Each structure stands twice: as structure tokens, then as C-alpha cells.
Amino acid sequence: MLASSVDVIFADVAQLGPACIVVLNAKYFLKNGGHVVISIISIISITGTASPETVFAQEVHYLRK
């Protein structure tokens, strides 16, 4: 049985666009007042062309929109 809504979404994503994935999941499953935790442990493997700081900043910018 799947939960219809949750208090917290935890995302450990190792690909480009983790913020987009989290936003979609939050729209469908996150309760009002819920929280999101994004872990990008393998941020180096996401892209070899940008620094980890740049990738993280891009994802934060996306979430703030």
C-alpha cells in the first residue's frame, strides 16, 4: 500500500535535475507543511564539466522558483 501523502520527502539523486524530480514528487505526495531533504552525495558524478558548488547552486535556484 502506498501512502497518499507524506511528512518528508528524502531524495538522494545522482543525476542532473534532482530538483525537478523532488518538485514533481512533492506536488503529488507531500503534505501541507511537509519538508524536503535533498542529498547529492555523488555530486561529482553528476557532471564532469561544472564544479559541485555550481551544480548545487543551480538546483537551489530551481527550487526557489
BAKENU-919145 format. One line per field, with one value per atom (N, C-alpha, C, O, CB): x negated, y negated, z negated; atom name; residue number from 1; residue in one letter. Coordinates in steps of 0.02 Angstrom, whole numbers, plus 50000, padded with zeros to 5 digits. Atoms other than C-alpha are relative to their C-alpha. Glycine has a CB too. Example, Ala and Ser with C-alpha at 12.3 -4.5 7.8 and 13.67 -1.06 7.14 Angstrom:
<filos>
X <- (49955/49385/49955/49903/50050/50042/49316/50039/50014/49980)
Y <- (50059/50225/49940/49941/49999/50059/50053/49945/49890/49977)
Z <- (50000/49610/50000/49967/49938/50003/49643/49963/49955/50071)
a <- (N/CA/C/O/CB/N/CA/C/O/CB)
k <- (1/1/1/1/1/2/2/2/2/2)
r <- (a/a/a/a/a/s/s/s/s/s)
</filos>
This chain:
<filos>
X <- (49958/50000/49956/49910/50048/50037/49932/50035/50096/49993/49973/49954/50027/49996/49946/49972/50066/49964/49960/50074/50039/49965/49950/49962/50046/50054/49805/49978/49990/49941/50026/49724/49933/49918/49993/50067/49549/49985/50003/49947/50027/49475/49925/49897/50028/50073/49294/49979/50004/49971/50023/49206/49924/49890/50026/50072/49032/49993/49999/49968/49998/49014/49930/49895/50049/50067/48858/50006/49974/49960/49993/48912/50017/50034/50055/49982/48944/50075/50115/49980/49930/49107/50033/50094/50036/49966/49139/50055/50104/49950/49949/49238/50066/50120/49977/49940/49361/50036/50097/49983/49972/49388/50034/50089/49945/49972/49416/50064/50112/49948/49940/49540/50059/50115/49986/49946/49643/50027/50087/49977/49978/49646/50035/50084/49940/49969/49688/50071/50116/49958/49933/49836/50051/50108/49999/49954/49911/50004/50057/49980/50002/49859/49988/50004/49948/50020/49800/50060/50098/49946/49947/49923/49985/49928/50007/50009/49951/49957/49971/50068/50044/49813/49946/49908/50039/50051/49704/49931/49923/50020/50069/49517/49967/49989/49960/50038/49393/49927/49900/50010/50072/49215/49970/49990/49984/50034/49103/49927/49891/50004/50069/48941/49968/49993/49996/50036/48820/49930/49881/50000/50064/48681/49953/49893/50011/50043/48616/50002/50005/50020/49995/48622/49944/49954/49999/50056/48452/50019/49999/49936/49982/48526/50057/50070/50019/49944/48672/49975/50004/50038/50028/48567/49925/49901/50033/50072/48384/49979/49920/49965/50017/48395/50011/49983/50041/49987/48457/49978/49977/50075/50020/48398/50061/50117/49966/49944/48505/50039/50100/49974/49966/48543/50048/50103/49948/49959/48610/50063/50118/49960/49943/48721/50049/50110/49976/49957/48789/50037/50097/49959/49969/48822/50055/50107/49947/49949/48918/50062/50118/49972/49942/49030/50037/50099/49977/49968/49063/50039/50095/49947/49966/49107/50066/50117/49955/49939/49232/50054/50112/49983/49952/49314/50032/50089/49967/49974/49335/50051/50088/49943/49953/49435/50071/50117/49983)
Y <- (50059/50000/49938/49933/50000/50063/49829/49948/49945/49976/50056/49679/49948/49935/49970/50052/49545/49934/49894/49992/50060/49407/50014/50056/49940/49988/49397/49935/49881/50035/50058/49280/49977/49917/50016/50016/49288/50038/50096/50017/49967/49325/49995/49941/49967/49997/49381/50021/50071/50049/49984/49379/50003/49954/49948/49992/49447/50013/50070/50059/49996/49412/49989/49943/49949/50004/49441/49988/50023/50064/50018/49363/49926/49895/50044/50070/49191/49992/50035/49975/50016/49111/50030/50043/50020/49971/49183/49955/49981/50014/50045/49028/50011/50008/49927/49988/49063/50063/50063/50007/49937/49241/49988/50013/50054/50014/49178/49959/49973/49964/50042/49045/50041/50034/49943/49958/49172/50046/50052/50043/49957/49292/49960/49984/50037/50041/49151/49980/49979/49937/50019/49096/50056/50043/49983/49943/49270/50030/50056/50052/49960/49338/49961/49987/50050/50036/49203/49966/49930/49949/50033/49147/49925/49904/50031/50071/48961/49993/50025/49963/50009/48903/50053/50055/50000/49947/49053/49973/49914/50054/50019/49050/50043/50098/50006/49966/49099/50000/49949/49968/49994/49163/50026/50078/50048/49978/49174/50015/49972/49946/49979/49270/50011/50051/50065/49991/49255/50023/49987/49934/49973/49365/50010/49996/50066/49986/49413/49943/49955/50065/50059/49235/49997/49970/49937/50000/49260/50041/50024/50027/49957/49398/49972/49997/50069/50028/49290/49967/49977/49948/50033/49186/49992/49978/49932/50009/49178/49931/49914/50052/50065/49003/49942/49888/49989/50055/48899/50020/50079/49981/49987/48883/50022/50005/49938/49981/48962/49940/49943/50041/50060/48788/49972/49950/49947/50026/48735/50043/50016/49998/49955/48889/49990/49985/50074/50009/48867/49933/49931/50003/50066/48681/50000/49968/49947/49996/48720/50035/50013/50037/49964/48844/49959/49960/50067/50044/48723/49945/49929/49969/50052/48588/50027/49993/49974/49969/48706/50008/49994/50069/49989/48747/49935/49934/50035/50065/48563/49970/49925/49951/50028/48527/50019/50000/50024)
Z <- (50000/50000/50000/49959/49939/49997/50048/49957/49954/50072/50039/49935/50048/50100/49952/49958/50009/49991/50037/49987/50012/49927/49944/49900/49982/50047/49826/49968/49994/50034/50036/49700/50027/50026/49926/49977/49775/50064/50072/49946/49941/49945/49996/49990/50067/49999/49947/50070/50096/49946/49932/50115/50001/49985/50051/49989/50146/50075/50098/49957/49928/50330/50029/50010/50030/49970/50435/50075/50115/49986/49930/50599/50004/49953/50035/49992/50671/49988/50006/50070/50010/50620/49939/49942/50058/50058/50446/49973/49946/49945/50025/50401/50037/50006/50007/49961/50541/49976/49970/50075/50025/50477/49933/49921/49995/50067/50299/50005/49970/49957/49992/50355/50023/49997/50051/49977/50450/49945/49936/50060/50055/50302/49946/49917/49971/50052/50182/50020/49978/49987/49976/50289/49987/49970/50074/50005/50280/49930/49911/50048/50061/50110/49935/49882/50007/50061/49987/49967/50001/50015/50037/49852/49995/50001/49929/50013/49825/49937/49887/49992/50056/49708/49996/49947/49936/49999/49755/50017/50032/50049/49989/49780/50054/50068/49934/49948/49915/49980/49959/50070/50012/49891/50065/50090/49939/49939/50044/49983/49956/50056/50010/50032/50068/50108/49956/49936/50176/49982/49994/50043/50023/50107/50058/50052/49963/49943/50278/50051/50111/50034/49956/50348/50052/50106/49958/49952/50432/50062/50117/49967/49943/50542/50042/50096/49975/49963/50596/50065/50118/49957/49941/50714/49990/49935/50012/50004/50753/50023/50022/50042/49971/50826/49953/49965/50061/50047/50679/49930/49913/50001/50068/50501/49959/49977/49967/50043/50363/49975/49969/49941/50024/50298/50052/50036/49980/49945/50468/50009/50017/50065/49992/50485/49943/49955/50003/50058/50309/50005/49991/49935/49994/50338/50053/50044/50017/49948/50498/49975/49990/50062/50026/50408/49948/49946/49970/50050/50264/50036/50016/49952/49962/50390/50029/50028/50057/49972/50474/49946/49958/50031/50054/50307/49976/49954/49942/50024/50263/50048/50028/49990/49951/50422/49985/50022/50070)
a <- (N/CA/C/O/CB/N/CA/C/O/CB/N/CA/C/O/CB/N/CA/C/O/CB/N/CA/C/O/CB/N/CA/C/O/CB/N/CA/C/O/CB/N/CA/C/O/CB/N/CA/C/O/CB/N/CA/C/O/CB/N/CA/C/O/CB/N/CA/C/O/CB/N/CA/C/O/CB/N/CA/C/O/CB/N/CA/C/O/CB/N/CA/C/O/CB/N/CA/C/O/CB/N/CA/C/O/CB/N/CA/C/O/CB/N/CA/C/O/CB/N/CA/C/O/CB/N/CA/C/O/CB/N/CA/C/O/CB/N/CA/C/O/CB/N/CA/C/O/CB/N/CA/C/O/CB/N/CA/C/O/CB/N/CA/C/O/CB/N/CA/C/O/CB/N/CA/C/O/CB/N/CA/C/O/CB/N/CA/C/O/CB/N/CA/C/O/CB/N/CA/C/O/CB/N/CA/C/O/CB/N/CA/C/O/CB/N/CA/C/O/CB/N/CA/C/O/CB/N/CA/C/O/CB/N/CA/C/O/CB/N/CA/C/O/CB/N/CA/C/O/CB/N/CA/C/O/CB/N/CA/C/O/CB/N/CA/C/O/CB/N/CA/C/O/CB/N/CA/C/O/CB/N/CA/C/O/CB/N/CA/C/O/CB/N/CA/C/O/CB/N/CA/C/O/CB/N/CA/C/O/CB/N/CA/C/O/CB/N/CA/C/O/CB/N/CA/C/O/CB/N/CA/C/O/CB/N/CA/C/O/CB/N/CA/C/O/CB/N/CA/C/O/CB/N/CA/C/O/CB/N/CA/C/O/CB/N/CA/C/O/CB/N/CA/C/O/CB/N/CA/C/O/CB/N/CA/C/O/CB)
k <- (1/1/1/1/1/2/2/2/2/2/3/3/3/3/3/4/4/4/4/4/5/5/5/5/5/6/6/6/6/6/7/7/7/7/7/8/8/8/8/8/9/9/9/9/9/10/10/10/10/10/11/11/11/11/11/12/12/12/12/12/13/13/13/13/13/14/14/14/14/14/15/15/15/15/15/16/16/16/16/16/17/17/17/17/17/18/18/18/18/18/19/19/19/19/19/20/20/20/20/20/21/21/21/21/21/22/22/22/22/22/23/23/23/23/23/24/24/24/24/24/25/25/25/25/25/26/26/26/26/26/27/27/27/27/27/28/28/28/28/28/29/29/29/29/29/30/30/30/30/30/31/31/31/31/31/32/32/32/32/32/33/33/33/33/33/34/34/34/34/34/35/35/35/35/35/36/36/36/36/36/37/37/37/37/37/38/38/38/38/38/39/39/39/39/39/40/40/40/40/40/41/41/41/41/41/42/42/42/42/42/43/43/43/43/43/44/44/44/44/44/45/45/45/45/45/46/46/46/46/46/47/47/47/47/47/48/48/48/48/48/49/49/49/49/49/50/50/50/50/50/51/51/51/51/51/52/52/52/52/52/53/53/53/53/53/54/54/54/54/54/55/55/55/55/55/56/56/56/56/56/57/57/57/57/57/58/58/58/58/58/59/59/59/59/59/60/60/60/60/60/61/61/61/61/61/62/62/62/62/62/63/63/63/63/63/64/64/64/64/64/65/65/65/65/65)
r <- (m/m/m/m/m/l/l/l/l/l/a/a/a/a/a/s/s/s/s/s/s/s/s/s/s/v/v/v/v/v/d/d/d/d/d/v/v/v/v/v/i/i/i/i/i/f/f/f/f/f/a/a/a/a/a/d/d/d/d/d/v/v/v/v/v/a/a/a/a/a/q/q/q/q/q/l/l/l/l/l/g/g/g/g/g/p/p/p/p/p/a/a/a/a/a/c/c/c/c/c/i/i/i/i/i/v/v/v/v/v/v/v/v/v/v/l/l/l/l/l/n/n/n/n/n/a/a/a/a/a/k/k/k/k/k/y/y/y/y/y/f/f/f/f/f/l/l/l/l/l/k/k/k/k/k/n/n/n/n/n/g/g/g/g/g/g/g/g/g/g/h/h/h/h/h/v/v/v/v/v/v/v/v/v/v/i/i/i/i/i/s/s/s/s/s/i/i/i/i/i/i/i/i/i/i/s/s/s/s/s/i/i/i/i/i/i/i/i/i/i/s/s/s/s/s/i/i/i/i/i/t/t/t/t/t/g/g/g/g/g/t/t/t/t/t/a/a/a/a/a/s/s/s/s/s/p/p/p/p/p/e/e/e/e/e/t/t/t/t/t/v/v/v/v/v/f/f/f/f/f/a/a/a/a/a/q/q/q/q/q/e/e/e/e/e/v/v/v/v/v/h/h/h/h/h/y/y/y/y/y/l/l/l/l/l/r/r/r/r/r/k/k/k/k/k)
</filos>
